[in-house]
Amino acid sequence: MMTKEYITELKHRGNGNIANLVAAQRDVGSINFILENLGQLPNDFHADFLYNLLNHQHSQVRLNAVKNIGKLNRKSDTNSLVILYQKETDTSVKREIVSSIGRQRKPTNKSLLFDFLEDEDPKIVCQAIRGLLVFENDKDVEEHLKPLVNHPNEMVRTVIYKEYFAKEQTKKDTLPHAETYDFLKNVVVNADVLEVLKSVPDDSVHLTFTSPPYYNARDYSIYPSYQAYLEFLEKVFKETHRITKEGRFLIVNTSPIIIPRVSRSHSSKRYPIPFDLHPYLVKNGWEFIDDIVWLKPEYSVKNRVGGFHQHRKPLGYKPNSITEYLMVYRKSTEKLLDWNIRSYDYKTVEESKVADGYETTNVWKIDPCFDKVHSAIFPVELCKRVIQYYSYKGDLVFDPFGGSGTVGRTAKSLDRLFFLTEQEPKYFEYMQSKTKSKNIFNERKTQFLTLELFKNSIK
Ligand SMILES: C[S@@+](CC[C@H](N)C(=O)[O-])C[C@H]1O[C@@H](n2cnc3c(N)ncnc32)[C@H](O)[C@@H]1O
């Protein structure tokens, strides 16, 4: 039986032994097995058979031949690879050709790699970029690569941005990543969030978790149109992006809503808020990370299926909506999550670790919460999970639409700090009353401020 050891032994014996072994094979699988187990090739390796295999009818054989030719690092190799590239139809083989040429690191291959930048397959363009980036501080390479920051493909744009532009743009964070400003710690401001955010510095918040108003479905919000509503949320989340620290998270709880019909001769209208909001978030620098579904028990939601239950006529089907979304975004950055995590000291990381029993799926079964004053409050369990999974102890958690203050109270109970805004005096006062009665915001005193007082606190 042919083994890896046997192939290695033949390879070192030299004299075209591998070529003979390949020629003796009847099936493609065995040829591939040999080619995939060749490992490093000695300088005197008889490689002619590899060039013949570039014309093999099976693309996997061609691909493996290219890979091995790439290991040879000989001048003549490039020509046969380029000839194959020009007639090759299999994109994996084409990518391997570009990768092999790139791995040779020969300055004479630069012009070839420049040509590959024109390929319509973005993966080939990325391979060519990889091959070119080894020529550090090379003006010619820089001139060819920098314009690709406007390439139609997002992967290509990201690589080029990271290489040439991110470093230039990195602003100096005035505070260490794990810290924030004293005037934001455990503060609730009674005002329009957009007014408040004008006074909040860049890069000051570690996590935002919020449930925005449900367009005009509840009493506390009246927007002239759905478009005006989306544009308002765009402004809020654009500002939230500015005040969020690099690479940190925004979690938005929304769901499609229904605005009841005007009369029996009209239909009610459903608005898919999460889906319509998403493009505005991405456009403003939020990178989509995850969609978490909050699943409620059926008895807890409005019964919509009743009519259908009676008539059973197709087209009239209206399921009970027992889910809401938690859309998870990260402030776009070239830095990996490791960079964020390394900003915390050992003790904080250890103490913030999530205990066993955490949720392993993106479907979170949690009962909703009902409140006599506020019609749409977060269940504490929902806040707990978000805060524990997406922040460290001592972090500042922001809720632009504070409501009854669930995010603040939960953040506090988990040794985080909070910053909330709430426009309605009724809910602001409710938050205060909850604080007094239960003494929940007790350790670091919570400050309930008007916009004026908040502005003064910054000076
Ligand atoms: C869905 S509720 C949030 C409830 C909150 N998650 C809780 O657990 O109590 C949305 C809140 O946003 C507030 N709000 C609406 N527009 C606002 C604005 N422009 N600035 C600040 N708060 C606003 C509303 O008054 C409402 O209390």
The ligand as an ORCA input file, in Angstrom:
! r2SCAN-3c Opt
* xyz 0 1
  C     -38.810     50.961     24.090
  S     -38.621     52.155     25.298
  C     -37.234     51.592     26.207
  C     -37.555     50.843     27.446
  C     -36.343     50.383     28.227
  N     -35.583     49.436     27.453
  C     -36.732     49.784     29.587
  O     -36.305     48.661     29.881
  O     -37.448     50.410     30.325
  C     -38.026     53.540     24.431
  C     -37.842     54.779     25.270
  O     -37.196     55.763     24.489
  C     -37.656     57.035     24.918
  N     -37.339     58.009     23.857
  C     -37.975     58.186     22.676
  N     -37.395     59.155     21.969
  C     -36.341     59.594     22.683
  C     -35.336     60.577     22.469
  N     -35.328     61.303     21.358
  N     -34.385     60.749     23.403
  C     -34.410     60.021     24.561
  N     -35.345     59.087     24.819
  C     -36.292     58.865     23.902
  C     -39.125     56.808     25.157
  O     -39.670     57.795     26.007
  C     -39.130     55.411     25.761
  O     -39.142     55.433     27.157
*
